[in-house]
Amino acid sequence: MISAQEAYFIKNGLNEQFEDPRIDCDFSIFSLEPFQLLLHVHDADMDELSTEIRYGLSRKIRSQLHQLDAKLDGTPINVVFVISAPLISDHSYCVILQ
């Protein structure tokens, strides 16, 4: 299980350094076990993110996590999934980190 301090380090690092020209977004912590973040898209005019965009975001997030040297239980994060979270908000996506 990830500690709250490690989770905040990852969330804050992504919020400070993550940029994507396609969307304006930020991250918050959704769950510590399993560790999940919420990706909030601020562009109200944007419909649901396409599979292509979510795949690109997962690759960018994973790359950013490697730059931050982010780890779960001492292991580098190698898998990032970006999935819809419609029960939370139409513009929120769950980011699952493994």
Legacy VTK file of the C-alpha trace (Angstrom):
# vtk DataFile Version 3.0
C-alpha trace
ASCII
DATASET POLYDATA
POINTS 98 float
0.000 0.000 0.000
1.190 3.487 -0.820
1.604 5.993 1.993
-0.344 9.245 1.980
2.941 11.162 1.703
3.959 9.203 -1.423
0.477 9.667 -2.922
0.608 13.443 -2.395
4.117 13.563 -3.897
2.830 11.840 -7.051
-0.350 13.949 -7.272
1.491 17.229 -6.705
4.239 16.279 -9.157
1.701 15.547 -11.871
-0.245 18.748 -11.177
2.934 20.844 -11.356
4.539 19.251 -14.411
1.908 17.470 -16.525
0.869 19.294 -19.683
-1.098 18.170 -22.678
-2.057 20.613 -25.452
-5.345 18.768 -26.058
-6.856 19.254 -22.593
-6.689 21.452 -19.501
-6.736 19.127 -16.501
-5.608 18.466 -12.954
-5.299 15.452 -10.665
-6.632 14.534 -7.224
-6.306 11.408 -5.087
-9.233 9.012 -5.388
-8.000 5.942 -3.497
-4.849 4.760 -1.723
-5.585 1.032 -1.973
-5.481 0.395 -4.843
-3.775 3.688 -5.671
-5.956 5.673 -8.044
-6.083 9.298 -9.083
-8.893 11.315 -10.608
-8.161 13.293 -13.748
-10.445 16.341 -13.925
-10.910 17.882 -17.376
-11.709 21.616 -17.172
-12.907 22.098 -20.751
-16.696 21.995 -20.406
-17.130 21.918 -24.182
-15.163 18.684 -24.529
-17.236 15.533 -24.771
-15.953 12.237 -23.425
-12.286 11.700 -24.217
-11.745 9.329 -27.107
-9.903 6.049 -26.650
-7.004 7.513 -28.632
-6.710 10.533 -26.323
-7.000 8.381 -23.166
-4.267 6.080 -24.496
-2.044 9.080 -25.224
-2.719 10.490 -21.764
-1.842 7.190 -20.100
1.502 7.152 -21.950
2.237 10.773 -20.982
1.274 10.163 -17.358
3.472 7.049 -17.211
6.382 9.003 -18.709
5.874 11.811 -16.191
5.780 9.300 -13.320
9.100 7.851 -14.485
10.588 11.372 -14.507
9.317 11.844 -10.932
10.800 8.423 -10.021
7.367 7.547 -8.595
7.015 4.074 -7.095
4.369 1.855 -5.534
5.735 -0.416 -2.808
9.252 0.303 -4.067
8.421 -0.733 -7.646
8.323 1.752 -10.540
4.854 2.380 -11.961
4.715 0.664 -15.358
0.977 0.449 -16.027
-1.390 3.423 -16.239
-5.054 3.115 -17.238
-7.315 6.126 -17.878
-10.986 5.132 -17.695
-14.255 7.064 -17.526
-15.677 7.869 -14.103
-19.207 9.054 -15.021
-20.623 8.554 -11.522
-18.248 11.210 -10.217
-18.507 13.740 -13.042
-18.944 13.845 -16.801
-15.465 15.348 -17.014
-13.610 13.052 -14.589
-11.506 10.013 -15.380
-10.048 7.426 -13.067
-6.295 6.943 -13.425
-5.308 3.481 -12.199
-1.608 3.089 -11.422
0.148 -0.263 -11.133
LINES 1 99
98 0 1 2 3 4 5 6 7 8 9 10 11 12 13 14 15 16 17 18 19 20 21 22 23 24 25 26 27 28 29 30 31 32 33 34 35 36 37 38 39 40 41 42 43 44 45 46 47 48 49 50 51 52 53 54 55 56 57 58 59 60 61 62 63 64 65 66 67 68 69 70 71 72 73 74 75 76 77 78 79 80 81 82 83 84 85 86 87 88 89 90 91 92 93 94 95 96 97
